[in-house]
Amino acid sequence: AKQSIPDKAIRVFWLYMINPVTIFIVSLLGFTDSSMIFFLLLACYYSDFHSSKTSSVVSAISLAISISIKPVGLVFIPFFFMRFRHKVHYVIAIGLTTILLNSYYIIGASLNDFIFLFNLIFLKISIGHQIGDFGLAPVIVQVFGESVSGIFRLISLLNIIGIAFLYLFYINKLDSIKFCFFIFLLTLLVSNHIKPQYLLWIIPFAILNQVKSWPYLLFGAVFFVSHTTEWYTNTGALSPHVALGVFSIGDNGNSINRFIDLLNNVYLRNIMYLTVIFMLVPKGLFQSIISNTKDLCSRVDAVIFLSLIHISEPTRQEA
């Protein structure tokens, strides 16, 4: 098993776990995104490099832990389920682990609590319970205000359609690392509620897929520092010196302060953000999407044509 672990994966693991941005998110902000991604990566490893009954159980347990930390991993359950031959063991392992890890909440919860929880999870995954700081949504809010909820629902619908498209055409063509990469790439492009800590999700998958990720790594770190510094300054939750070192950002003449203000401009920040996201798109992906879309349209046309023939046949016989 040790020989099947790529050397690059080991370097990515340490880069992801001990880099300053990850430490800042976990220790100062208190977010658990890096832990969620770690167990998702572990599920991918046992899915891509092993095919035994034990590996399917370990992968299911890892995914259940990831989901229990943050429910983002729910979208990957059908993918991992389809990849393993030992499906019964997989279902039992992921079900029991999820119940065990959440037993404290399950035992004390009422039916209304479960309804509220599932509604909240669906809302956060599909539409989002609040507008994010990156992507198209904050630009739309800046231009039209928050009253244009129809546009946000349309963007969320595009996200759901994109995920369904990936499942329909790529579930048997991609390994789990690539599939997770494409799901996160789609989410970063069209989700309404991208927060700074979400920028970490795709990093290990981008590096492992060997796409051009250095612009995203560079600008992602700058975006994160500039945004959180502005937030800290406005709320007074933490001294900005903690985030940016020993210089004072209270001086408006400070060149670093002016640079941070520039990056926090909604239009500039999101133009740069969308640019580096598009730079993550692998070569040939758009051609593949166009080809599969044409194939889907051909299948739909064929189904409609056959349905019309089937409907018209009884009419001809009666005549």
C-alpha positions in Angstrom: 0.0 0.0 0.0 2.8 2.3 0.8 4.3 2.0 -2.7 1.0 3.0 -4.3 1.0 6.4 -2.6 2.4 9.0 -5.1 5.3 11.1 -3.7 3.4 14.2 -4.8 0.5 13.3 -2.6 2.7 13.2 0.5 4.0 16.7 -0.3 0.5 18.0 -1.0 -0.6 16.6 2.4 2.1 18.4 4.3 1.7 21.6 2.2 -2.1 21.6 2.9 -1.9 20.7 6.6 0.9 23.0 7.8 0.8 26.0 5.5 0.0 29.4 7.3 -3.4 29.9 5.7 -4.7 26.5 6.9 -3.3 27.1 10.4 -4.9 30.6 10.4 -8.3 29.2 9.4 -8.3 26.4 12.0 -6.6 28.1 15.0 -7.8 31.7 14.7 -11.1 31.5 12.8 -12.1 28.1 14.2 -13.3 26.6 10.9 -13.1 22.9 10.3 -12.9 22.9 6.5 -9.3 21.4 6.4 -10.4 18.5 8.5 -13.4 17.8 6.3 -11.2 17.9 3.2 -8.6 15.6 4.8 -11.1 12.8 5.4 -12.5 13.3 1.9 -9.0 12.9 0.5 -8.6 9.7 2.6 -11.9 8.4 1.1 -10.5 9.2 -2.4 -7.2 7.4 -1.6 -9.0 4.1 -0.6 -11.3 4.5 -3.6 -8.5 5.1 -6.2 -5.7 2.9 -5.0 -7.5 -0.1 -3.5 -10.5 -2.3 -4.4 -10.9 -4.7 -1.5 -13.8 -5.1 0.8 -11.7 -3.5 3.6 -10.9 -0.5 1.5 -14.6 0.1 0.7 -15.4 0.1 4.4 -12.5 2.5 5.2 -13.5 4.8 2.4 -17.1 4.8 3.6 -16.0 5.6 7.2 -13.7 8.4 6.0 -16.5 9.9 3.9 -18.9 9.6 6.9 -16.5 11.5 9.1 -16.1 14.2 6.4 -19.8 14.6 6.1 -20.2 14.7 9.9 -17.7 17.6 10.1 -19.4 19.4 7.2 -22.3 18.1 5.0 -20.6 19.2 1.8 -19.5 15.6 1.2 -23.1 14.5 0.8 -22.9 15.3 -2.9 -20.2 12.6 -3.3 -22.0 9.6 -1.7 -23.5 8.4 -5.1 -20.1 8.6 -6.7 -18.3 6.5 -4.2 -21.2 4.1 -3.9 -21.1 3.4 -7.6 -17.3 2.8 -7.6 -17.1 0.0 -5.1 -18.2 -3.6 -5.8 -19.0 -4.3 -2.2 -22.0 -1.9 -2.1 -23.7 -3.5 0.9 -20.6 -3.2 3.1 -20.3 0.4 1.9 -23.8 1.3 2.8 -23.6 -0.3 6.2 -20.3 1.3 7.0 -21.3 4.8 6.0 -24.7 4.5 7.7 -23.5 3.2 11.0 -20.6 5.6 11.2 -22.8 8.6 10.5 -25.3 7.5 13.1 -22.6 6.8 15.7 -20.9 10.2 15.2 -24.2 12.1 15.3 -25.9 9.9 18.0 -25.7 12.7 20.6 -27.8 14.9 18.4 -30.0 12.1 17.1 -31.0 10.9 20.5 -32.0 14.3 21.8 -33.7 15.5 18.5 -37.4 15.6 17.7 -39.0 15.2 14.3 -39.2 19.0 13.9 -35.5 19.2 14.6 -34.7 16.7 11.8 -37.0 18.6 9.4 -35.3 21.8 10.2 -31.8 20.3 9.9 -32.5 18.7 6.5 -34.1 21.9 5.2 -31.1 23.9 6.4 -28.6 21.4 4.7 -30.6 21.5 1.5 -30.8 25.3 1.6 -27.0 25.7 2.2 -26.1 23.2 -0.5 -28.5 24.4 -3.1 -29.0 28.1 -2.6 -27.0 29.1 0.4 -28.4 30.7 3.6 -26.5 34.0 2.9 -24.7 35.7 0.0 -21.0 34.8 -0.2 -18.0 37.1 -0.7 -16.7 35.6 -3.9 -18.1 34.8 -7.3 -21.0 36.3 -9.3 -23.4 36.7 -6.3 -21.7 39.6 -4.5 -21.4 41.5 -7.9 -25.1 40.9 -8.5 -26.0 42.2 -5.1 -23.7 45.3 -5.6 -25.5 46.1 -8.9 -29.1 45.1 -8.3 -29.4 44.7 -4.5 -30.5 41.5 -2.6 -34.0 41.6 -3.8 -33.2 39.7 -7.0 -33.7 36.3 -5.5 -34.7 34.8 -8.8 -31.2 35.3 -10.2 -29.7 33.5 -7.2 -32.1 30.6 -7.7 -31.1 30.4 -11.4 -27.4 30.3 -10.5 -28.1 27.6 -7.9 -30.1 25.7 -10.6 -27.0 25.9 -12.9 -24.9 24.4 -10.1 -27.3 21.5 -9.6 -27.6 20.9 -13.4 -23.8 21.0 -13.6 -23.4 18.3 -10.8 -26.1 16.2 -12.6 -24.2 16.6 -15.9 -20.9 15.4 -14.2 -22.7 12.4 -12.8 -24.3 11.5 -16.1 -21.3 11.7 -18.3 -18.2 11.5 -16.1 -18.9 9.1 -13.2 -17.3 6.2 -15.0 -14.6 8.2 -16.7 -12.9 9.9 -13.7 -11.2 8.7 -10.6 -12.4 10.2 -7.3 -9.7 12.8 -7.1 -10.6 14.3 -10.5 -14.3 14.0 -9.8 -14.1 15.9 -6.5 -11.9 18.5 -8.3 -14.6 19.1 -11.0 -17.3 19.3 -8.4 -15.4 21.9 -6.3 -14.4 23.8 -9.5 -18.1 24.0 -10.5 -19.0 25.1 -7.0 -16.4 27.9 -6.9 -17.7 29.1 -10.3 -21.4 29.3 -9.7 -22.2 29.0 -6.0 -23.9 31.9 -4.3 -22.3 31.5 -1.0 -18.5 31.2 -1.3 -16.7 32.2 1.9 -13.0 32.8 2.2 -12.4 29.4 4.0 -14.1 27.6 1.0 -11.2 28.6 -1.2 -9.1 25.8 0.5 -11.4 23.0 -0.6 -10.0 22.6 -4.1 -6.3 23.2 -3.5 -5.1 19.6 -2.8 -7.3 18.2 -5.7 -6.0 20.8 -8.1 -2.4 20.0 -7.2 -2.9 16.3 -7.5 -4.6 16.7 -10.9 -1.5 18.8 -12.0 -3.5 21.7 -13.3 -2.1 25.2 -13.4 -2.9 26.1 -9.8 -0.2 28.5 -8.7 -2.2 31.7 -9.7 -5.1 30.4 -7.6 -2.8 29.6 -4.7 -1.2 33.0 -4.8 -4.3 35.1 -5.3 -6.4 32.9 -3.0 -4.0 33.6 -0.1 -4.0 37.3 -0.9 -7.8 37.4 -1.1 -8.1 35.5 2.2 -5.8 37.8 4.1 -7.2 41.0 2.7 -10.8 40.0 3.3 -10.3 38.7 6.8 -8.2 41.8 7.7 -11.1 44.1 6.6 -13.5 42.0 8.6 -11.4 42.1 11.7 -10.9 45.9 11.4 -14.7 46.5 11.0 -15.8 44.2 13.8 -12.9 44.7 16.2 -13.0 40.9 16.8 -9.2 40.6 16.7 -6.4 43.1 16.3 -5.4 43.4 12.6 -1.8 43.1 13.7 -2.4 39.4 14.3 -3.4 38.9 10.7 -0.9 41.1 8.9 2.1 41.4 11.1 3.6 44.3 13.1 2.6 47.3 10.9 -0.5 49.3 11.7 -3.3 49.4 9.1 -5.0 52.3 10.9 -2.9 54.7 8.8 -4.8 55.4 5.6 -1.5 56.5 4.0 0.0 53.1 4.5 0.6 51.5 1.1 -0.3 48.0 2.3 -3.5 49.4 3.7 -4.4 51.0 0.3 -3.5 47.7 -1.4 -5.9 45.8 0.9 -8.7 48.3 0.3 -8.2 47.9 -3.4 -8.4 44.1 -3.2 -11.6 44.4 -1.2 -13.3 46.3 -4.0 -16.2 44.0 -4.9 -15.7 44.3 -8.7 -11.9 44.0 -8.8 -11.8 41.2 -6.2 -14.3 39.0 -8.1 -12.9 39.7 -11.5 -9.6 38.5 -10.3 -11.2 35.6 -8.4 -13.1 34.4 -11.5 -10.0 34.8 -13.6 -7.9 32.5 -11.4 -10.8 30.0 -11.2 -11.0 29.8 -15.0 -7.2 29.2 -15.1 -7.9 26.0 -13.1 -10.0 24.6 -15.9 -8.1 21.7 -17.6 -7.4 21.9 -21.3 -10.0 20.1 -23.4 -12.7 20.3 -20.7 -14.9 22.7 -22.7 -14.6 20.6 -25.8 -15.5 17.5 -23.8 -18.6 19.3 -22.3 -19.7 20.4 -25.8 -19.3 16.9 -27.2 -21.3 15.4 -24.3 -24.0 18.0 -24.6 -24.4 17.3 -28.3 -24.6 13.6 -27.4 -27.3 14.3 -24.8 -29.3 16.4 -27.2 -29.1 13.6 -29.8 -30.3 11.1 -27.3 -33.2 13.3 -26.3 -34.1 13.9 -29.9 -34.1 10.1 -30.5 -36.3 9.5 -27.5 -38.8 12.2 -28.6 -38.8 10.8 -32.2 -39.5 7.2 -31.0 -42.2 8.4 -28.6 -43.9 10.3 -31.5 -43.8 7.2 -33.7 -45.1 5.0 -30.8 -48.0 7.5 -30.3 -48.8 7.7 -34.0 -48.9 3.9 -34.6 -52.3 3.3 -32.9 -53.8 6.2 -34.8 -52.7 4.7 -38.1 -54.1 1.2 -37.2 -57.4 2.7 -36.3 -57.5 4.6 -39.6 
